[in-house]
Structures are given as C-alpha cells and as structure tokens.
Amino acid sequence: MALLEVERSLGRAPESGSSALDEAGFRRLAEFIWDETGILLTAAKRPMVSARLQRRLRELGCDTLSTYLDRALAPAEDRERQHLIDLLTTNETFFYREPAHFAYLVSEVLPAYRGQRMRVWSAACSSGEEAYTLAMALAEVLGLRGDWSVLGTDISTRMLAQAHQGLYPLERAKHLPRLWLERYCLKGVRGQAGYILIDPRLQKRVSWDQHNLLHPRREGAPFDIVFLRNVLIYFDRAVKQRVIECLYEALRPGGWLFISHVESLQGLRTPLVMQRPSVFRRPPG
Ligand SMILES: C[S@@+](CC[C@H](N)C(=O)[O-])C[C@H]1O[C@@H](n2cnc3c(N)ncnc32)[C@H](O)[C@@H]1O
C-alpha cells in the first residue's frame, strides 16, 4: 500500500494516552500490517494497538514504537515480525459459532456428499474451534470412517499452536450441541479439569498450516467447502476483492463458500452465486 493511502485511511490519530506510540511509528506500523496481512489499522484502532504492544516494548526496553520497529522490521528479525502479527490480529472465536451455518451444512449440504471424498477448509481458523466444529458436522453426516478431512489455516502461528493442541476451556464449548460435546470431546481430569480435549479420532482428520489469505492456496485444493468467517471485516474493498479471488480459485466448481452473517461480498466482482445470506457457491463446471 502506498504511504499516502495509509495516511488517508488513518486520518488524524487521536491522542492514545501513550507517548510511547509515536505518530511516525504508528504510521509505519500501519503500513507494515497492511502490506503483510491486509488488516487496516485506522486511527480508531490506536488504543487497541497501544494496549497490545506496550508490554512487548517494555520487555525489549524500547522507549517508543519507532525504536521497536527499527528492531522488528530489520531484515533478520522474522520471528519478531511474526510476533508482531500475532499480537495485532484479533482471534476471537468459539465452537459452533453462528449455529445456522452448521444446521444448514448438516441438513442441506453434507448429505449430498455421502460416499464421496470431501475436502473442507477453515481459512482463518484462529485457535481451531471452527475447524473442529466442522469436523464434528462431517463426522455426524459422513461418519468417522468417511473420506473427508479439514484443513485449518491462519496467519497467526501462536493461534495455530493452540489449535494443534486441541485443548480448550470448557467455557468455549458452551454453544456446542450437548450430543456433539459428549461424542467428540473428552473431559479433562486432574490438571486439565475444566478443559475439554478434542477426541483423537477427530484430531487426526484435521491438519493445520500457516497461510496468508492475500496469497493463492494450491496445497490441498480444490476444496468442496470453505469457511471464511469474521475476517473480511478487517479488510477494505480492494483487499476483500483479492482474498475472494484467491479463494474462488481454491474452490471446486460447485463448491461452497461461507462468510459470516455480519459480512458481505457486496460491491465485489465475483462469479460466486448467493444461495442464502452469507452462503455462496462457485457455479458448477
Ligand atoms: C476473528 S478470527 C475468526 C475465527 C473464525 N473464523 C471464527 O469465525 O470464529 C480472525 C482470524 O483471521 C486471521 N487473519 C487475519 N488476517 C489474515 C490474513 N491475511 N491471512 C490469514 N489469516 C488472517 C487472524 O489471525 C484471526 O485468527
């Protein structure tokens, strides 16, 4: 992104209450995050940025954001740059989020795939709850012996490490149907009391990989179903267009794309056909 565009989108930054978050540093940071992730850090996000970065600045003994960025953006600092991305992505998620999608999958979409091979992608999976919920829906309809698998990807390696563990506070599963909880989750005991562990039979059907939505995805494609939920909200129209084009290429003809009910593809050029609000299909053949 050109600096001018970042500046236009930022407007004049309000006082953050943190002198460490210097103006020049914030602009440099916003440009870096936009280039790397497509996420727009507007002036309104400044207090959030300040809250998330202050501890890291202190840990590294940096007085200002600019000093920190001199270090983090240096060519050899790949790990610090990833840490920065991990800190600035918003990873809110839980099991069985937006229940209407899972109900629709189970009753309208999955039955047509019985006896067939099926590949599903949770394309901004955060700590993995969405990918595991998809695996539960697939196990319900296609069976634990069916030829299906789920791929969970995210830009945050910290979130992927959590997803890999498959261990969650019980609280995160409070919306999961009781039957699914009993069938596909093990109750933690002793040191893991208050936690659930995803059943290993389900865990081995789900794989994880770091992937940036700004880039095409060829590994594992084509996918029959893609979930891309609660991430388009962080992007402007140009980035959304690019992300949807990449996803379209990764979808099998006739495949399904689910976005969040709070998101839309309005104003984008795409051959995807809306089936109902937030559910789209790539035209067959
Ligand atoms: C709010 S979470 C959504 C999790 C889940 N899809 C859901 O709906 O509950 C958004 C996720 O998008 C990821 N993300 C943001 N920008 C990304 C990008 N350019 N490529 C891949 N993942 C990205 C973040 O790391 C974060 O985990």
The ligand as an SDF file (V2000), in Angstrom:
LIG
                    3D

 27 29  0  0  0  0  0  0  0  0999 V2000
  -11.8430  -13.1890   14.4730 C   0  0  0  0  0  0  0  0  0  0  0  0
  -10.8640  -14.5510   13.9460 S   0  0  0  0  0  0  0  0  0  0  0  0
  -12.0880  -15.5590   13.1430 C   0  0  0  0  0  0  0  0  0  0  0  0
  -12.0070  -17.0110   13.5780 C   0  0  0  0  0  0  0  0  0  0  0  0
  -13.1000  -17.9230   12.9960 C   0  0  0  0  0  0  0  0  0  0  0  0
  -13.0940  -17.9240   11.5530 N   0  0  0  0  0  0  0  0  0  0  0  0
  -14.4570  -17.5310   13.5060 C   0  0  0  0  0  0  0  0  0  0  0  0
  -15.2710  -17.0250   12.7350 O   0  0  0  0  0  0  0  0  0  0  0  0
  -14.7220  -17.7160   14.7050 O   0  0  0  0  0  0  0  0  0  0  0  0
   -9.9910  -13.8150   12.5730 C   0  0  0  0  0  0  0  0  0  0  0  0
   -8.7140  -14.5750   12.2090 C   0  0  0  0  0  0  0  0  0  0  0  0
   -8.2430  -14.1190   10.9440 O   0  0  0  0  0  0  0  0  0  0  0  0
   -6.8340  -14.1990   10.9520 C   0  0  0  0  0  0  0  0  0  0  0  0
   -6.2800  -13.3460    9.8700 N   0  0  0  0  0  0  0  0  0  0  0  0
   -6.2640  -12.0030    9.7800 C   0  0  0  0  0  0  0  0  0  0  0  0
   -5.6710  -11.6110    8.6380 N   0  0  0  0  0  0  0  0  0  0  0  0
   -5.2900  -12.7370    7.9890 C   0  0  0  0  0  0  0  0  0  0  0  0
   -4.6330  -12.9940    6.7450 C   0  0  0  0  0  0  0  0  0  0  0  0
   -4.2310  -12.0090    5.9350 N   0  0  0  0  0  0  0  0  0  0  0  0
   -4.4190  -14.2820    6.4090 N   0  0  0  0  0  0  0  0  0  0  0  0
   -4.8280  -15.2960    7.2040 C   0  0  0  0  0  0  0  0  0  0  0  0
   -5.4500  -15.1190    8.3880 N   0  0  0  0  0  0  0  0  0  0  0  0
   -5.6860  -13.8540    8.7680 C   0  0  0  0  0  0  0  0  0  0  0  0
   -6.4600  -13.7420   12.3460 C   0  0  0  0  0  0  0  0  0  0  0  0
   -5.1710  -14.1920   12.7250 O   0  0  0  0  0  0  0  0  0  0  0  0
   -7.5780  -14.3460   13.1980 C   0  0  0  0  0  0  0  0  0  0  0  0
   -7.2000  -15.5500   13.7980 O   0  0  0  0  0  0  0  0  0  0  0  0
  1  2  1  0
  2  3  1  0
  2 10  1  0
  3  4  1  0
  4  5  1  0
  5  6  1  0
  5  7  1  0
  7  8  2  0
  7  9  1  0
 10 11  1  0
 11 12  1  0
 11 26  1  0
 12 13  1  0
 13 14  1  0
 13 24  1  0
 14 15  1  0
 14 23  1  0
 15 16  2  0
 16 17  1  0
 17 18  1  0
 17 23  2  0
 18 19  1  0
 18 20  2  0
 20 21  1  0
 21 22  2  0
 22 23  1  0
 24 25  1  0
 24 26  1  0
 26 27  1  0
M  CHG  2   2   1   9  -1
M  END
$$$$
